[in-house]
Amino acid sequence: GSTTDRIKILEKIPPVANPQAKDPAAIASNINYHAHYSPHFSPYKFEPEQAFYATAESVRDQLIKQWNDTYSHYHKVNPKQTYYLSMEYLQGRALTNAVGNLDVQDAYANALKQLGYALEEITEQEKDAALGNGGLGRLASCFLDSMATLSLPAWGYGLRYRYGLFKQLMTKTGQEEIAEDWLEKFSPWEIPRHDVVFPIRFFGQVEINPNGSRKWIGGEVIQAAAYDVPIPGYKTKDTNSLRLWEAKARAEDFNLFEFNDGKYESAALLHSRICAVLYPGDATEDGKLLRLKQQYFLCSASLQDIITRFKERLGGRDKILWSEFPSKVAVQLNDTHPTLSIPELMRLLMDDEGLGWDEAWDITNRTIAYTNHTVLPEALEKWSQTVMWKLLPRHMEIIEEIDKRVRYTLNLVNGVAQLHSDILKAELFSDYVKFADNSELPAEWESAKLASKQQLANYVLQVTGVSIDPNSLFDIQIKRIHEYKRQLMNIMGAVYRYKKLKEMSPEERKKTTPRTIMIGGKAFATYTNAKRIVKLVSDVGAVVNTDPEVNSFLKIIFVPNYNVSVAEVLIPGSELSQHISTAGMEASGTSNMKFALNGCLIIGTLDELMLKSEKKLVKKISLFLVQQLTKFLGCVKKESKDWDRKKWTKMSILSTAGSGKFSSDRTIGQYANEIWKIDECPLP
Ligand code: GPW
């Protein structure tokens, strides 16, 4: 409808602030209320974007009571709580998730209909919150969802980057990076906590007090300010928080000399830079220093907050029993990025709280756990000692002491994958085979898959202009572009398939299974080879897709700007997916599990290192591309033979049935029991 039509509709629906509205008419009034009384757009308009913000604010109203109730419930019960520290969160869109978890999807769809909109049209207005790069960041976001769903007293801590992961634009020359300003308008999901601010120090020196204790002084001090994002759980009222820190300068922190020198602006700029971008390029020394500053900023702010909360929950006692700290607090470090938390907790306990080394070390050991996400040496972060001594002199003293004492006794590290391959036992399937053979299920299954494929085909047409056939086999590889993930091998396989089709007679071609190969992913801005792979995929696609002889049997699509919401369209529409990283290089992969859950068959690398690890046989596998490709094509041939509709559907049903183990709810349940030792704390 037109702007005038929309205004006419709004005039019939009085704006009413009713945050707990449940019936569609009342919800429509509440949406109208936000359009009018928390306005961020000009009045007398109600365009889709404005409708999104008003709807999101209305949904936030629904969340706020249970969000506050959850916090005060934890405050009263004072259970042991987990804090998940991560430099990355790939949250994606929040509106669909929130209305689903609140179980108000139909009511909102109905309310929006009264206002002249379809819910889907409105949810698509939301920008993805992409405060992460790939699997590690998405895992953190899945874990937040699961912690809320399982009613676990658990919070996430991260950074509020102004610019998240770049937007990938495909041009004639390949990938171009565009800054993604997710906060350009504002985020309806975050609440600034003006009362939660902590000072963070950099540089300076260590002062030795007369009693021998040490204190870090001087340098530059900036403020960490909290912004909270609600994390609703599925089928529960418990609503946890993701607390994102923002760097702020306080007027009194500025060096007056600099101010008088006219350097005020540069000082303010320096402060505002810390949270400006996710993962700044580390090609220059300056970039590296900034990354280290970001990491320390996250660790220090989060630990000061955790300690403040621990003190607030002493329940009226005035003596702090530090030995109780590990029975109230568990901290999980998402990879090495937040490991400065270890010397920071030591520093806070010793220098600020006056504990001795042994007691502080015991508490730190019992509080903090660390997850490793890679075996690639180039992905492990290293910092020069010179830079570290300059930026964090007190922490370096502590790190050297830890190194001296525990170099040979390091124990508690968990990886993200179990080192054995008998996960999917044959007996696990046996119960489901009956259902897979049941006469109605396969037909329903196939029509659900076809509907998802149709949606995916519509999406591909919309973003690439290429029309693909929903009846062809959808073969997908989506992940960050990296040589070890072998998108190059996949596209070489596609080229081989194209050449074979060209050699065939029209009759022979008709006997093949039509296939659509989709590849999507972002290349790190300075990773030249990765960017060349992106260009190659889109160039091969341009040739194949316009070749009238074969293009009804093969299409090759580079899906631009792969992110969480694009994955939400791609994964349900997949029938075959590629997880073909070089053997021994992928920590676990995570999209493989999402594909399997969605009834997609997966091709994966047979990791001989993994199979033989029990026999302690460590064999380095290094094939050249040609040998790899031969093996890969052998696999591709086999899966072409499997392309019998009935057989595929059965395998697809069994795939979903057997993938329950890969729910992050299961993972988090196990973390809670085995590592964090925390109990659920549901709202009464
Ligand atoms: F290098 N992963 C990622 F280990 O997405 F830190 N980003 C990263 O920076 C790292 C790992 C790091 C991924 C792994 O590549 C993938 O195999 C794993 O499944 C995922 O983390 C979640 O653990």
Residues whose N, C-alpha, C, O or C-beta is under 5 A from the ligand:
A	BS01	GPW	G134 G135 L136 G137 L139 D335 H373 T374 A379 V416 E586 A587 S588 G589 T590
